[in-house]
């Protein structure tokens, strides 16, 4: 049973989806203090939040059960993404649910600002009839600069075109061809948009790059009389600099739905007569609330029950069907990571080289690399390592990755080879898949063999001389250790040379057994590798 914690208000439609999903238990608790959230997370597999809950490194650290965070909304600045990723927690958002509502609110704010709707309405309630005081400006024929042409930015642009406005925009990812098709003048520098716009509306996430994007220096480059709209995130527009620009007369006015601190403690900007404000209402429609709740509930339910990843912020998306088709390949990569890490007893790892052949080459290589990294680091680190954080964790420790792929796998339908470059030399292992369920180890170093890739593997390097196999079998029998399978590999075809043997044992041998085997004059080294049993689920997958 998976427990989903909900700490902010969620539409009943979303709760209904979770309550009707087999295997999901819902824990709704709003108004928790940070310490209470931390305690509640200890018993949660996933959490759905809105903007009120802030998930800091202190809350996310040391939560071994927590697998997924879903933000019911677009912005994830209330989630510490690096901390979540380090802890191996998938972070997803719901980018589509509030697109229309937020775009409509931005356009409504722009129109209300242009026509002085709010002060005129307030004056009417006071019994005033002052038409000249509230003369406005029309939108038709004006240029709107849209900074950030994602879903919401494009929706705003489309509505602005319907109002006969000229649209120019900044976005680093939208293609020139797509922008031309949509009738948008696309620029790759924010300043190029700022200089042309009669209205500037921002629709980017809040990041280190976008924080204070519209500051004093940039506002000074804008047209005199420009109007600013922010229905995205507080902090993108520097509030003090904007207040200065409005008071100086350079900026004609602003419409703001979001603030650096909510509710705003500094009232200077809010109380300026040229500023129209609303209390973060962009997504506050019945339709948007229901859509984001339904989307958030579906995201977390399908992740926990089907391992499907959609709209992830910190890893690549993968469908439930693709994850199912990848399980054996991920398991093979993971077990190879465990194998080479245990074979490397002394050397610090400098680089991991992975080669994917045959059918493996057509699969998600990044995901298999992450699975390999999780196995490679599992025994070396105290913290949780999985496909979300393993590669990042390895890179933070200075381990480089190099991968190659080819559809030609020669002797096998699929083959994954892994080599660790370490301070004391290279360690190599390769594995394959037999049929639809069997994983096999087919290479260790320069030696080829065929061994089960599960359970207890006793690996000993030796000279290929008569009587050694019988000697080792006698020792195992004496200590009641059953040999399930034996695989031998020779460096050269003729007898007497360097060889390796892999014994699959039904139980782990004692140190005494290993020492006795190592004591034979023709044995050059003995290692015990511990791998999961055959068919064991991957530790980070729910099923």
Secondary structure, 3 states (H helix, E strand, C coil): CEEEEECCCCCHHHHHHHHCCCCEEEEECCCCCHHHHHHHHCCCCEEEECCCCCECHHHHCCCCCCCEEEECCCCCCCECHHHHHHCCCEEEECCCCCHHHHHHHHHHHHHHHHCCHHHHHHHHHCCCCCCCCCCCCCCCCCEEEEECCCHHHHHHHHHHHHCCCEEEEECCCCCHHHHHHHCCEEECCHHHHHCCCCEEEECCCCCCCCCCCECHHHHHHCCCCEEEEECCCCCCECHHHHHHHHHHCCEEEEEECCCCCCCCCCCCCCCCCCEEECCCCCCCCHHHHHHHHHHHHHHHHHHHHHCCECCECCCCCECHHHHHHHHHHHHHHHHHHHHHHHHCCCCCEEEEEEEEEEHHHHCCHHHHHHHHHHHHHHCCCCCCCCCCCHHHHHHHCCCEEEEEEECCCCCCCEEEEEEEEECCEEEEEEEEEECCCEEEEEEECCEEEEEECCCEEEEEEEECCCCHHHHHHHHHHHCCCCEEEEEEEECCCCCCCEEEEEEEECCCCCHHHHHHHHCCCCEEEEEEEECCCCCCCCCCCCC
